[in-house]
Amino acid sequence: MQEPEAIIIRLGELTLKGKNRRRFEKKMMEQIANLMKAYPKATTHEEYARVYVVLNGEPYDEIAAGLNRVFGLTSYSPALTAGLDLEDIRRRALEWMRGKTPAPKTFKVSAKRANKAFPHTSQEIGHLVGGYILRQEDGKLAVDVHKPDMEVKIDIRQNEAFVFSDSIPGTGGYPVGSNGRAMLMLSGGIDSPVAGWQSMRRGLEIEGVHFHSYPYTSERAQQKVIDLTRKLARYTSDRIVLHMVPFTEIQTRLNQSRTDSLLITLMRRSMFRITEQLAAERRAGAIVTGESLGQVASQTLPSMQVIGDGIRLPILRPLIMSDKTEIIKQAEAIDTFNLSILPYEDCCTLFVPKSPATSPNLNVVERMEKSLDFLPELEREAVERTEKLFIREHDEDKFDEYF
């Protein structure tokens, strides 16, 4: 393929938001602008539901890789630029055709004329450019308007024209932050980073909440979660706040209190209460988890009902109906899988009872919590001692304290 000179970016579902469309487009443009900061020679301009990037020598492959991490894009197309002159458009279209690998045997030309001052209609442009290509190729090509090997597309804009053919799917969804903020309960496992990615794709700005039980869990386990957060930060225009919650005292006291089969239920309820308090501090509107129905004892319907009881914020479970194979496939696609399977334990693997309750009784659980009079104070202390970190994509060896 000939080296592209421009990229045509198509915005996605956000065009369906009616009066809110402009707000979504603004978020989208902020993320594209942040991506393009590293490529100062490129120029960018926006038209309705489209963004046009003229590369001016900047590397197409690098920018395209960045676009694949911008939520809200329907698709994008590599393109050549041409002046608003029929002969120049013909010449560039022929160049684009000849640069196609493998070489097509059939083709068609279609045109869209947003600039009504251009002296030829869209249909005339198709005939004039297609006829020129046929003459230049002298029998090597044939026109097929139904199923061509290649469709050469001409986009006539106000100041220039673009020649392209392929449309590369984008990630879709909504731009990050356009639908509010949520707290992601982030373990070191496979599921929760995927749940975070899916939440971001639906327009949520996420902040991670990780519960650690140092020294029962190692510093490597904490670093693993930081690295997973860094992977997710590639899909933002800035950084992700990660809340590192000290959970050792709560977990140890619960284990010592002979909670037996209800230990996991009580720990998870405590985690949700702490996360909700952190959400209040950060003005987040929901809690996101990586739970998948029936995967472990705490993810049966009765368990989830009891664990989430009393939490006022919506609990979002993007993976609830996904099987493990689907989740692993998505983890591999977003490059979190190899980190997630590193053998560093998180706090959820500690003190696991031999037979955890899969159908806990809410009344029994609540009576037990009332007897654990130390729990509210320990949860308050855990919130106060939570370490808040900025995690950015490119800070490979360090991270900054938030406050």
C-alpha positions as CSV (number, residue, x, y, z in Angstrom):
1,M,0.0,0.0,0.0
2,Q,1.2,3.5,-0.8
3,E,2.2,5.5,2.3
4,P,-0.9,7.4,3.3
5,E,-0.8,11.2,3.5
6,A,-4.0,11.7,5.6
7,I,-6.5,9.8,7.8
8,I,-10.3,10.2,7.7
9,I,-11.7,9.5,11.1
10,R,-15.4,8.7,11.6
11,L,-17.1,9.3,14.9
12,G,-19.3,6.6,16.3
13,E,-22.4,6.2,18.5
14,L,-22.0,9.7,19.8
15,T,-23.7,11.0,16.7
16,L,-26.9,9.5,18.0
17,K,-27.1,11.6,21.1
18,G,-29.2,14.4,19.7
19,K,-28.7,17.6,21.7
20,N,-25.8,16.1,23.5
21,R,-23.9,15.3,20.4
22,R,-21.6,18.4,20.7
23,R,-20.6,17.5,24.2
24,F,-19.6,14.0,23.1
25,E,-17.7,15.3,20.1
26,K,-15.8,17.7,22.3
27,K,-14.6,14.7,24.4
28,M,-13.7,12.9,21.3
29,M,-11.7,15.8,19.9
30,E,-9.8,16.1,23.3
31,Q,-8.6,12.5,23.0
32,I,-7.6,12.9,19.4
33,A,-5.8,16.1,20.2
34,N,-4.0,14.5,23.0
35,L,-2.9,11.7,20.7
36,M,-1.7,14.1,18.1
37,K,0.5,16.1,20.5
38,A,3.3,13.7,19.7
39,Y,3.0,14.5,16.0
40,P,3.3,18.3,15.7
41,K,3.6,18.4,11.9
42,A,0.2,16.9,11.4
43,T,-2.8,19.1,11.1
44,T,-6.3,18.2,12.2
45,H,-9.7,19.7,11.4
46,E,-13.2,18.6,12.3
47,E,-16.4,18.5,10.2
48,Y,-19.7,17.0,11.1
49,A,-19.1,13.4,12.4
50,R,-15.7,13.4,10.7
51,V,-12.1,14.4,11.7
52,Y,-9.5,14.9,8.9
53,V,-5.9,14.5,9.8
54,V,-3.2,15.5,7.2
55,L,0.0,13.8,8.2
56,N,2.6,16.1,6.6
57,G,5.2,13.4,7.0
58,E,4.2,12.1,10.4
59,P,4.1,8.2,10.6
60,Y,0.8,6.7,9.7
61,D,1.3,3.4,11.4
62,E,2.0,5.0,14.8
63,I,-1.0,7.3,14.7
64,A,-3.3,4.5,13.5
65,A,-2.1,2.4,16.5
66,G,-3.1,5.2,18.7
67,L,-6.5,5.6,17.1
68,N,-7.2,2.0,17.9
69,R,-7.1,3.0,21.6
70,V,-9.5,5.9,21.2
71,F,-13.1,5.0,22.2
72,G,-15.9,6.5,20.1
73,L,-14.5,5.9,16.7
74,T,-16.6,3.9,14.2
75,S,-13.8,3.6,11.6
76,Y,-10.9,5.4,10.0
77,S,-9.4,5.4,6.5
78,P,-5.8,6.0,5.2
79,A,-6.0,8.4,2.3
80,L,-4.1,10.5,-0.2
81,T,-4.7,14.2,-0.5
82,A,-5.5,16.1,-3.7
83,G,-6.1,19.7,-4.8
84,L,-9.6,20.8,-5.8
85,D,-8.7,20.1,-9.4
86,L,-10.0,17.2,-11.5
87,E,-6.7,16.4,-13.1
88,D,-5.0,16.2,-9.7
89,I,-7.8,14.1,-8.3
90,R,-7.5,11.7,-11.3
91,R,-3.7,11.5,-10.9
92,R,-3.9,10.7,-7.1
93,A,-6.7,8.2,-7.6
94,L,-4.5,6.3,-10.2
95,E,-1.5,6.4,-7.7
96,W,-3.7,5.0,-5.0
97,M,-5.0,2.2,-7.3
98,R,-1.5,1.3,-8.4
99,G,-0.3,1.1,-4.8
100,K,-2.8,-1.5,-3.9
101,T,-1.4,-5.0,-3.0
102,P,-2.5,-7.4,-4.4
103,A,-3.3,-5.5,-7.6
104,P,-7.1,-5.5,-8.2
105,K,-8.6,-6.8,-11.4
106,T,-11.9,-5.0,-11.0
107,F,-12.8,-1.6,-9.5
108,K,-15.4,1.1,-9.2
109,V,-15.1,4.8,-8.3
110,S,-17.6,6.6,-6.0
111,A,-17.5,10.2,-5.0
112,K,-19.0,12.4,-2.3
113,R,-19.1,16.2,-2.9
114,A,-19.5,18.1,0.3
115,N,-18.1,21.2,-1.5
116,K,-21.0,22.1,-3.8
117,A,-18.8,24.8,-5.5
118,F,-16.7,22.0,-7.2
119,P,-17.7,22.1,-10.9
120,H,-18.7,18.4,-11.2
121,T,-21.4,16.4,-9.5
122,S,-20.6,13.3,-7.5
123,Q,-21.8,11.1,-10.3
124,E,-19.8,13.0,-12.9
125,I,-16.6,12.7,-10.7
126,G,-17.1,8.9,-10.6
127,H,-17.3,8.6,-14.4
128,L,-14.5,11.1,-15.1
129,V,-12.0,9.5,-12.7
130,G,-13.0,5.9,-13.5
131,G,-12.7,6.5,-17.2
132,Y,-9.2,8.0,-16.7
133,I,-8.0,5.0,-14.7
134,L,-9.4,2.6,-17.4
135,R,-7.5,4.5,-20.2
136,Q,-4.3,4.6,-18.2
137,E,-4.3,0.9,-17.3
138,D,-5.1,0.0,-20.9
139,G,-7.1,-3.2,-20.4
140,K,-5.5,-4.4,-17.1
141,L,-8.7,-3.4,-15.2
142,A,-12.4,-3.8,-15.6
143,V,-15.3,-1.9,-14.0
144,D,-17.5,-3.9,-11.6
145,V,-20.1,-1.7,-9.8
146,H,-21.5,-4.6,-7.8
147,K,-18.6,-6.5,-6.3
148,P,-15.3,-4.8,-7.2
149,D,-11.9,-5.9,-5.9
150,M,-11.3,-2.2,-5.0
151,E,-13.6,0.8,-4.6
152,V,-11.8,4.1,-5.1
153,K,-13.6,6.7,-3.0
154,I,-13.3,10.5,-3.6
155,D,-14.2,12.9,-0.8
156,I,-14.5,16.5,-2.0
157,R,-14.2,18.9,0.9
158,Q,-14.0,22.7,1.2
159,N,-10.2,23.1,0.8
160,E,-9.0,19.8,-0.6
161,A,-10.0,16.3,-1.7
162,F,-9.2,12.9,-0.3
163,V,-8.7,9.6,-2.1
164,F,-9.1,6.4,-0.2
165,S,-10.6,2.9,-0.3
166,D,-10.4,0.9,2.9
167,S,-12.3,1.5,6.1
168,I,-10.7,0.1,9.2
169,P,-13.0,-0.6,12.2
170,G,-12.5,1.5,15.3
171,T,-13.2,0.5,18.9
172,G,-16.6,2.1,18.9
173,G,-18.4,3.1,22.1
174,Y,-18.3,6.5,23.7
175,P,-15.3,8.7,24.6
176,V,-13.8,8.1,28.1
177,G,-15.4,10.4,30.6
178,S,-18.5,11.3,28.5
179,N,-20.8,9.1,30.7
180,G,-19.4,9.9,34.2
181,R,-17.0,8.3,36.6
182,A,-17.0,4.9,38.3
183,M,-14.8,3.0,40.8
184,L,-13.3,-0.3,39.4
185,M,-12.7,-3.0,42.0
186,L,-9.4,-4.1,40.5
187,S,-7.8,-7.3,41.5
188,G,-4.7,-8.8,39.9
189,G,-6.8,-11.4,38.0
190,I,-7.9,-11.7,34.4
191,D,-11.5,-10.4,34.8
192,S,-11.4,-7.0,36.4
193,P,-9.1,-5.3,33.9
194,V,-11.4,-6.5,31.1
195,A,-14.4,-5.1,33.0
196,G,-12.5,-1.8,33.3
197,W,-11.8,-1.7,29.6
198,Q,-15.4,-2.4,28.7
199,S,-16.6,0.3,31.1
200,M,-14.2,2.8,29.6
201,R,-15.5,1.8,26.2
202,R,-19.0,2.8,27.3
203,G,-17.8,6.3,28.2
204,L,-16.9,5.9,31.9
205,E,-13.8,7.4,33.5
206,I,-12.6,4.7,35.9
207,E,-10.6,4.9,39.1
208,G,-9.1,1.6,40.3
209,V,-9.6,0.3,43.8
210,H,-7.2,-2.4,44.9
211,F,-7.3,-4.2,48.2
212,H,-3.9,-5.5,49.4
213,S,-2.9,-7.5,52.5
214,Y,0.8,-6.7,52.9
215,P,2.8,-8.6,54.1
216,Y,0.6,-11.6,53.3
217,T,0.6,-10.3,49.7
218,S,3.9,-9.2,48.2
219,E,5.0,-5.8,46.8
220,R,5.2,-7.6,43.4
221,A,1.4,-8.2,43.6
222,Q,0.9,-4.5,44.1
223,Q,3.2,-3.7,41.2
224,K,1.3,-6.1,39.0
225,V,-1.9,-4.1,39.7
226,I,-0.1,-0.9,38.9
227,D,1.1,-2.4,35.6
228,L,-2.4,-3.5,34.8
229,T,-3.7,0.0,35.5
230,R,-1.0,1.4,33.2
231,K,-2.3,-0.9,30.4
232,L,-5.8,0.6,30.9
233,A,-4.3,4.1,31.0
234,R,-3.4,3.8,27.3
235,Y,-7.1,4.3,26.6
236,T,-7.4,7.6,28.4
237,S,-6.2,11.1,27.5
238,D,-4.4,11.5,30.7
239,R,-4.1,9.1,33.7
240,I,-6.0,6.8,36.0
241,V,-6.2,7.3,39.7
242,L,-5.5,4.0,41.6
243,H,-6.6,3.7,45.2
244,M,-4.4,1.2,47.2
245,V,-6.5,0.1,50.2
246,P,-4.8,-1.6,53.1
247,F,-6.9,-4.6,53.9
248,T,-4.7,-6.7,56.1
249,E,-6.2,-5.8,59.5
250,I,-9.8,-6.3,58.3
251,Q,-9.0,-9.6,56.7
252,T,-7.0,-10.9,59.6
253,R,-9.7,-10.0,62.2
254,L,-12.4,-11.5,60.1
255,N,-10.5,-14.7,59.8
256,Q,-9.9,-14.8,63.5
257,S,-13.5,-14.3,64.3
258,R,-14.6,-17.8,63.2
259,T,-16.7,-16.6,60.3
260,D,-16.1,-19.9,58.6
261,S,-18.0,-20.4,55.4
262,L,-19.1,-16.7,55.4
263,L,-15.6,-15.3,55.4
264,I,-15.6,-14.5,51.7
265,T,-19.1,-12.9,51.9
266,L,-18.1,-10.7,54.8
267,M,-14.8,-9.7,53.2
268,R,-16.6,-8.8,49.9
269,R,-19.3,-6.8,51.8
270,S,-16.6,-4.9,53.5
271,M,-14.8,-4.2,50.3
272,F,-18.0,-2.8,48.7
273,R,-18.6,-0.5,51.7
274,I,-15.0,0.9,51.5
275,T,-15.3,1.3,47.8
276,E,-18.5,3.2,48.2
277,Q,-16.9,5.6,50.7
278,L,-14.0,6.2,48.2
279,A,-16.6,6.8,45.5
280,A,-18.3,9.5,47.6
281,E,-14.9,11.2,48.0
282,R,-14.2,11.1,44.3
283,R,-17.8,11.9,43.2
284,A,-18.1,8.6,41.3
285,G,-21.6,7.4,40.3
286,A,-21.1,3.6,40.2
287,I,-19.0,0.6,41.2
288,V,-17.6,-1.7,38.5
289,T,-16.6,-5.3,39.2
290,G,-15.2,-8.2,37.1
291,E,-17.8,-10.6,38.3
292,S,-19.1,-13.3,36.0
293,L,-22.1,-15.3,36.9
294,G,-21.4,-18.6,38.6
295,Q,-17.6,-18.4,38.2
296,V,-16.8,-18.7,41.9
297,A,-18.7,-19.0,45.1
298,S,-19.1,-15.2,45.6
299,Q,-20.5,-14.9,42.1
300,T,-23.7,-16.9,42.4
301,L,-27.0,-14.9,42.3
302,P,-27.6,-15.4,46.1
303,S,-24.1,-14.4,47.0
304,M,-24.1,-11.3,44.8
305,Q,-27.5,-10.2,46.2
306,V,-26.2,-10.5,49.8
307,I,-22.8,-9.0,49.1
308,G,-24.3,-6.0,47.3
309,D,-27.1,-5.4,49.8
310,G,-26.9,-2.0,51.4
311,I,-24.8,-0.5,48.7
312,R,-26.6,2.5,47.3
313,L,-24.5,3.1,44.2
314,P,-25.3,1.0,41.1
315,I,-23.0,-2.0,40.8
316,L,-22.0,-2.5,37.2
317,R,-20.9,-6.0,36.1
318,P,-19.9,-5.9,32.4
319,L,-18.8,-9.5,32.3
320,I,-21.8,-11.0,34.1
321,M,-22.9,-13.2,31.2
322,S,-19.5,-13.8,29.7
323,D,-17.7,-17.2,29.9
324,K,-14.0,-17.5,30.8
325,T,-12.9,-18.1,27.2
326,E,-14.5,-14.9,26.0
327,I,-12.9,-12.9,28.9
328,I,-9.5,-14.4,28.2
329,K,-9.8,-13.5,24.5
330,Q,-10.6,-9.9,25.4
331,A,-7.7,-9.8,27.9
332,E,-5.3,-10.9,25.2
333,A,-6.6,-8.3,22.8
334,I,-6.1,-5.5,25.3
335,D,-2.7,-6.9,26.4
336,T,-3.5,-7.5,30.1
337,F,-3.6,-11.3,30.0
338,N,0.1,-12.0,30.4
339,L,0.3,-9.7,33.4
340,S,-2.9,-11.1,35.0
341,I,-1.5,-14.7,35.0
342,L,1.7,-13.7,36.8
343,P,1.8,-15.9,40.0
344,Y,1.5,-13.1,42.6
345,E,-1.4,-13.6,45.0
346,D,-3.9,-10.9,45.8
347,C,-5.9,-10.7,49.0
348,C,-8.9,-12.6,47.7
349,T,-6.8,-15.8,47.6
350,L,-5.9,-15.6,51.3
351,F,-7.8,-17.4,54.1
352,V,-10.2,-19.0,51.7
353,P,-12.5,-21.5,53.5
354,K,-12.7,-25.0,52.3
355,S,-16.5,-24.7,51.6
356,P,-17.4,-21.0,51.0
357,A,-21.1,-20.2,51.2
358,T,-22.7,-20.1,47.7
359,S,-26.2,-19.2,49.1
360,P,-25.7,-17.1,52.2
361,N,-28.6,-15.9,54.3
362,L,-28.8,-12.1,54.5
363,N,-30.2,-12.1,58.0
364,V,-27.5,-14.4,59.3
365,V,-24.8,-12.3,57.7
366,E,-26.2,-9.1,59.2
367,R,-26.4,-10.6,62.7
368,M,-22.8,-11.7,62.3
369,E,-21.7,-8.2,61.3
370,K,-23.4,-6.7,64.3
371,S,-21.3,-8.9,66.5
372,L,-18.1,-7.8,64.7
373,D,-18.1,-4.4,66.5
374,F,-14.6,-3.7,65.3
375,L,-15.5,-3.7,61.6
376,P,-16.9,-0.1,61.1
377,E,-13.8,1.5,62.7
378,L,-11.4,-0.7,60.7
379,E,-13.2,0.2,57.5
380,R,-13.0,3.9,58.3
381,E,-9.2,3.5,59.0
382,A,-8.7,1.7,55.8
383,V,-10.3,4.5,53.8
384,E,-8.2,7.1,55.7
385,R,-5.0,5.1,55.0
386,T,-5.7,4.4,51.3
387,E,-2.9,5.5,49.1
388,K,-4.0,7.3,46.0
389,L,-1.7,7.2,42.9
390,F,-1.6,8.7,39.4
391,I,-0.9,5.9,36.9
392,R,0.1,7.1,33.4
393,E,0.8,5.0,30.3
394,H,4.4,6.0,29.9
395,D,5.7,6.1,33.5
396,E,7.3,2.7,33.3
397,D,9.3,2.7,36.5
398,K,7.6,5.2,38.7
399,F,4.3,6.7,39.7
400,D,3.2,9.8,41.4
401,E,1.2,10.2,44.6
402,Y,-2.1,11.8,44.0
403,F,-2.3,13.5,47.4
